[in-house]
Amino acid sequence: MADEVVLLDTFFSMFGMRARIALAEKGVEYEHKEENVEDKSALLLEMNPVHKKIPVLIHNGKPICESLIIVQYIDEVWKDNSPLLPSDPYLKARARFWADFVDKKVYDAGSRLWTTKGDELERAKKDFIEALKLLEADLGEKQYFGGENFGFGDVALITYSSWFYSYETCGNFSVEEHCPKLMEWVKRCMEKESVSKSLTDPKKIYDSILFFKKKYGVE
């Protein structure tokens, strides 16, 4: 019997995009169900009753929640194609460390870039650029974060690149100016069909941010 794979997601979610990339890397066919984060479906609330958030991967009726856990699950279940995590325990731990760093530091500073003003916005910009510089230093001269092959660390960060336009516009700065090698890595990742077809148009994301800024009074 064929696997039944469903992804509950929303188009602007950098977390949902991770699952899309991982599934594309593995060549897994799945049903994509777009969720409205303002009006969550009964299926989402049933599949993720704890956090009530997307993304949720439903594999043969069983839900897997939280994007990095989803990516690791996909890597373990469909292990014969395009491994995302290295087999070496130390390298695996490093990949998980930096993915966690992305979700703690890059996400926090990025969120503040479009929800704050004045001095708070300037601090967010400083924190965001500092976080990217640390990631750029770890990348070094490597093709990808794990070395020669696209992997877990790349999946964790590349989805944020679709938000760079919004971050730059709200914060009035250029990622490329501060982190040119990181932007070269972004362009390299975008040459992969699994990435380019999984990421949402940055302008579409910016339109969504404008909507939320207006709705929550952070214009």
C-alpha positions in Angstrom: 0.0 0.0 0.0 1.3 3.4 -0.9 2.2 5.9 1.8 -0.5 8.6 2.4 1.3 11.9 3.0 -0.4 15.2 3.8 1.2 18.5 4.7 -0.7 21.1 6.6 1.0 24.4 5.7 0.5 28.0 4.8 2.2 29.7 1.9 4.3 32.3 3.9 5.6 29.9 6.6 9.4 29.4 6.5 8.7 26.4 8.7 6.3 24.8 6.2 8.8 25.5 3.4 11.3 23.3 5.2 8.9 20.3 5.0 8.3 21.1 1.3 12.0 21.1 0.5 12.7 17.9 2.4 9.8 16.1 0.7 11.0 17.4 -2.7 14.6 16.3 -2.0 13.3 12.8 -1.2 10.9 12.7 -4.2 7.9 12.0 -1.9 4.5 12.7 -3.4 2.1 14.4 -1.0 -1.1 16.3 -0.7 -0.6 20.0 0.3 -3.4 21.5 2.4 -3.3 25.3 2.7 -4.2 26.5 6.2 -5.6 29.8 7.2 -3.7 30.8 10.3 -6.5 33.2 11.2 -9.2 30.5 11.0 -7.6 27.1 11.8 -9.2 24.0 10.4 -10.6 21.2 12.5 -8.0 18.9 11.0 -5.1 21.1 12.1 -6.6 21.3 15.7 -7.1 17.6 15.7 -3.6 16.8 14.4 -1.7 19.4 16.5 -3.8 19.9 19.7 -0.8 21.0 21.7 0.5 23.9 19.7 -2.3 24.3 17.2 0.3 25.4 14.6 1.5 24.5 11.1 3.3 22.7 9.7 2.0 19.3 10.4 3.1 16.3 8.4 0.4 13.5 8.4 2.0 10.2 7.4 -0.5 7.4 7.1 -2.8 9.2 9.5 -0.2 9.9 12.1 0.8 13.5 12.8 4.4 14.8 13.1 4.7 18.4 14.3 7.5 21.1 14.5 9.4 21.7 11.3 12.9 20.5 12.3 11.4 17.3 13.7 9.4 16.9 10.5 12.6 17.3 8.4 14.4 14.7 10.5 11.4 12.3 10.3 11.3 12.7 6.5 15.1 12.0 6.4 14.7 8.8 8.5 11.6 7.4 6.8 12.7 8.0 3.2 16.4 7.3 3.9 17.4 5.8 0.6 17.4 9.1 -1.3 19.3 12.4 -0.7 20.3 12.1 3.0 19.9 15.4 4.8 21.6 14.6 8.1 25.2 13.2 8.2 25.8 9.7 9.6 28.7 10.9 11.8 27.3 11.7 15.3 29.4 14.8 15.8 28.5 16.3 12.4 24.9 15.5 13.0 25.0 17.3 16.4 26.6 20.3 14.7 23.9 20.4 12.1 21.2 20.3 14.8 23.0 23.0 16.8 23.0 25.5 13.9 19.4 24.7 13.0 18.4 25.4 16.6 20.5 28.6 16.4 18.5 29.7 13.3 15.2 29.2 15.1 16.3 30.9 18.3 18.3 33.9 16.9 17.4 34.5 13.3 13.7 34.0 13.8 13.6 36.2 16.9 15.5 39.1 15.3 13.6 38.7 12.0 10.3 38.9 13.8 11.3 42.0 15.5 12.3 43.6 12.2 8.7 43.8 11.1 6.9 44.3 14.4 8.9 47.1 16.0 9.9 50.7 15.4 12.7 53.1 16.3 15.4 52.0 18.7 13.9 48.5 19.0 14.0 48.1 15.2 17.6 49.2 15.2 18.5 46.6 17.8 16.6 43.9 15.8 18.6 44.9 12.7 21.9 44.6 14.7 20.9 41.2 16.2 19.8 39.9 12.8 22.9 40.8 11.0 25.1 39.5 13.8 23.3 36.1 13.7 23.7 35.9 9.9 27.4 36.8 10.2 27.9 33.9 12.7 26.2 31.6 10.2 28.3 32.9 7.4 31.5 32.3 9.4 30.4 28.7 10.0 29.7 28.2 6.3 33.2 29.5 5.5 34.4 28.3 2.1 32.1 25.3 2.0 29.5 24.8 -0.7 26.8 24.0 1.8 26.7 24.0 5.6 27.4 20.3 5.8 30.1 20.4 3.2 29.7 19.4 -0.4 26.1 18.2 -0.2 22.9 20.1 0.5 21.7 19.0 3.9 19.8 19.7 7.2 21.5 23.0 8.0 20.8 24.3 4.6 17.1 23.3 4.8 16.9 25.0 8.2 18.1 28.4 7.0 17.3 28.7 3.2 13.6 29.1 3.8 14.3 32.4 5.7 15.8 33.8 2.5 12.3 34.1 1.1 11.7 36.6 4.0 14.9 38.6 3.4 13.2 41.1 1.1 10.6 41.8 3.8 13.3 42.0 6.5 15.4 44.3 4.4 12.5 46.6 3.4 11.2 46.9 7.0 14.7 47.4 8.4 16.2 49.4 5.5 19.4 47.4 5.0 20.9 44.8 2.6 21.8 41.3 3.6 24.1 41.0 0.6 26.0 44.1 1.8 26.7 42.6 5.2 26.9 38.9 4.3 28.0 38.5 0.6 29.1 34.9 1.0 25.9 33.9 2.6 24.0 35.4 -0.3 26.2 33.4 -2.7 25.1 30.3 -0.8 21.4 31.4 -1.2 21.9 31.7 -4.9 23.6 28.2 -5.0 20.7 26.7 -3.1 18.2 28.3 -5.4 19.7 26.5 -8.3 18.2 23.3 -6.8 14.7 22.7 -8.0 13.7 21.3 -4.6 14.4 24.7 -3.2 13.3 27.1 -5.9 9.9 25.4 -6.3 9.3 25.1 -2.6 10.0 28.8 -1.6 7.3 31.4 -1.8 7.8 34.6 -3.8 9.4 37.2 -1.5 7.0 39.9 -2.7 4.0 37.7 -1.8 5.4 37.3 1.7 5.9 41.1 2.0 2.3 41.7 1.0 1.2 39.3 3.8 3.5 41.2 6.3 1.9 44.5 5.3 -1.5 43.0 6.0 -0.5 41.8 9.5 1.3 45.0 10.3 -1.9 46.9 9.5 -4.1 44.4 11.4 -2.0 44.5 14.5 -1.2 48.2 14.4 2.6 48.0 13.8 2.7 50.2 10.7 
